């Protein structure tokens, strides 16, 4: 039995299902409430992965050689023991390309804090032993050509940012487009297209990103105006996203103590200085700091798989959205919102980011944000550190990857309101079914550890239920059968189980996609 495919994503957040509730669903009457980008679910490949350098050290890290330890390509002011050296990623690998293609269509964002200080060497020479003054790393033509080729092979449009460190600035400290010009020219010359770009990565932590000391909202406004003027000449079809803020709206679970980075400039300070210059509002969000950061910054609280299975943990996502949506409404009214970097936790993720327990948060995040019309959610990362969708050594898919594939295959861009109000430890979202006129897909997230949930369906369909023997396992089961990729990156048959009209039960600690091709929903024609 073949899986039902779909072209994008669209969901509406419901309240929870009661433990003993059996609620009737009327998929044919659900109204459209939002529409998202066909590339709604997307992924990051960090610039430091492309150039090689020190990225967040996995918890099961390997010993480094003296040469690797000596590599200094890491953000300013962060304990270097948090990082581990990686050689440049080989984006020509057929297995990696095939796995990434399973997430098409997507955006491939190549940015991150390391991009702020990476020099684009616009010649065919190999990278020098040391980067030019004012930079921390060198991005070669060959490496960027590898990115462009990968994006074509994987069905991904490029999203990025530009270098903004001291090497890009004139004597007064103002940003200049000289380095960026070569980057955009070369991209075009090799058949690449940058669909969207931020100016710099996470300007609310400007000091970590290598900006000049005392970098202010006014400085950001001056620089972004110069960048926009350059961009509209160099690549007029590229969307300017911004400001790309992070760290506002959600307090870390234990509250910060000594050692945490200073938040400056703030989003209001930057947007007051820029005016309504951005084509869309972008922000970054992590539910919390990972265990690496809690140790480094003196935070009191370390998350666990138990806290990760609570409504309070899921709802941090909407707290972040609501904060930045208010900024958007005030300074960029009517503009789209993009979440251009997100995952379970900042600084590489917690150990359970790679385990089945994170599927519940991940799917709830996508469902709730699509209901708000967020255009795209770009996951960090495709294949690096503990929050990667794929294991960085073997490219073995992790549980979040399998959930992402089902999302891509079953959900259309049109968000539906299921029209029901429920309570308890489960959440339901609805969308038009991908590539099936009139069809509807339901996403049912049952995060109760003991209670079964039930819906009454008026039509037959197919169910794709994800589960695992243990929440802390990396093993993912689809309708009771383990999912594994082939050595070449090929995916197994991901068939649905038939369900008849009437009561459909959902076991504890499962995530299910239910496709209803016979719904005859007018909004889905």
HELIX and SHEET records of a PDB file:
HELIX    1   1 UNK A   27  UNK A   29  5                                   3    
HELIX    2   2 UNK A   47  UNK A   51  1                                   5    
HELIX    3   3 UNK A   66  UNK A   70  1                                   5    
HELIX    4   4 UNK A   80  UNK A   82  5                                   3    
HELIX    5   5 UNK A   94  UNK A  101  1                                   8    
HELIX    6   6 UNK A  113  UNK A  117  5                                   5    
HELIX    7   7 UNK A  141  UNK A  154  1                                  14    
HELIX    8   8 UNK A  166  UNK A  168  5                                   3    
HELIX    9   9 UNK A  178  UNK A  189  1                                  12    
HELIX   10  10 UNK A  217  UNK A  234  1                                  18    
HELIX   11  11 UNK A  267  UNK A  274  1                                   8    
HELIX   12  12 UNK A  291  UNK A  297  1                                   7    
HELIX   13  13 UNK A  307  UNK A  309  5                                   3    
HELIX   14  14 UNK A  311  UNK A  331  1                                  21    
HELIX   15  15 UNK A  351  UNK A  354  5                                   4    
HELIX   16  16 UNK A  358  UNK A  371  1                                  14    
HELIX   17  17 UNK A  399  UNK A  410  1                                  12    
HELIX   18  18 UNK A  522  UNK A  524  5                                   3    
SHEET    1   A 3 UNK A  22  UNK A  25  0                                        
SHEET    2   A 3 UNK A 453  UNK A 457  1                                        
SHEET    3   A 3 UNK A 502  UNK A 506 -1                                        
SHEET    1   B 8 UNK A  31  UNK A  35  0                                        
SHEET    2   B 8 UNK A 411  UNK A 417 -1                                        
SHEET    3   B 8 UNK A 426  UNK A 433 -1                                        
SHEET    4   B 8 UNK A 440  UNK A 446 -1                                        
SHEET    5   B 8 UNK A 510  UNK A 516 -1                                        
SHEET    6   B 8 UNK A 461  UNK A 467 -1                                        
SHEET    7   B 8 UNK A 477  UNK A 478 -1                                        
SHEET    8   B 8 UNK A 481  UNK A 482 -1                                        
SHEET    1   C 7 UNK A  31  UNK A  35  0                                        
SHEET    2   C 7 UNK A 411  UNK A 417 -1                                        
SHEET    3   C 7 UNK A 426  UNK A 433 -1                                        
SHEET    4   C 7 UNK A 440  UNK A 446 -1                                        
SHEET    5   C 7 UNK A 510  UNK A 516 -1                                        
SHEET    6   C 7 UNK A 461  UNK A 467 -1                                        
SHEET    7   C 7 UNK A 497  UNK A 499 -1                                        
SHEET    1   D 9 UNK A  41  UNK A  44  0                                        
SHEET    2   D 9 UNK A 106  UNK A 110  1                                        
SHEET    3   D 9 UNK A 156  UNK A 160  1                                        
SHEET    4   D 9 UNK A 194  UNK A 198  1                                        
SHEET    5   D 9 UNK A 239  UNK A 245  1                                        
SHEET    6   D 9 UNK A 280  UNK A 286  1                                        
SHEET    7   D 9 UNK A 336  UNK A 343  1                                        
SHEET    8   D 9 UNK A 376  UNK A 379  1                                        
SHEET    9   D 9 UNK A  41  UNK A  44  1                                        
SHEET    1   E 2 UNK A  53  UNK A  56  0                                        
SHEET    2   E 2 UNK A  83  UNK A  86 -1                                        
SHEET    1   F 2 UNK A 118  UNK A 121  0                                        
SHEET    2   F 2 UNK A 137  UNK A 140  1                                        
END                                                                             
